[in-house]
Amino acid sequence: NIERFAVEKIVTLDNASKNSFVYDFEGYLGSTTVYNIILSVRDIKYKFLLALLNSKLLTFYHQNNTIPQAGGFYRYQAIFIKDLPIKKSKNQELYELIIQFILCSKKQNFDSTFFERLIDAMVYELYFPDEIKAAGAEVLKHLTKLPELKDEQSDEVKLAIIDKVYKELSDPKHPISQAMFCMEAVEEVRIIEGKE
């Protein structure tokens, strides 16, 4: 039944060099080399799950727990990703908001690198809370009062909001920027990012 795929979901290729999951809300139908993740439980939100799946941490985990195929590609059928360690968070809305910033930035060809690094920092804090706290690298507690992007806003208005947030959070004096810098002292982060 083809209609069951015309819903909100996450899409991935069968073979890729790294985790490359995409959020779909327009009913995309792929070929036999494209797989869909359709959530049956609603205690995990799609954009939060997308943040985890595309993070450096889960990419590292997947690549170290599966055998690469020819050309260094990894498989993403359900059998290969079913054991990815998905954690829940009481702050899912924060992850979702940053993912919205990333998705809107990419749509408008605005550099989303900072927000992608921020998502990785948030994921590290979720999975290594004690190590991140000990390094003074907590970011979640500083992500307060971020403006939301609304459907009725024009792309220009959304981009202006994103640019303002980027300038504020990336300022070297801002606690988020400082925490992200301190994160490089965490051994687990250095290993995952290939700096060890």
Helices and strands as residue ranges (DSSP letters): G 2-5, E 9-13, E 15-16, E 22-24, E 34-37, H 46-53, H 56-65, G 70-72, E 74-75, H 78-81, H 92-107, H 113-127, H 129-134, G 140-142, H 155-170, H 175-182, G 183-185, H 187-192
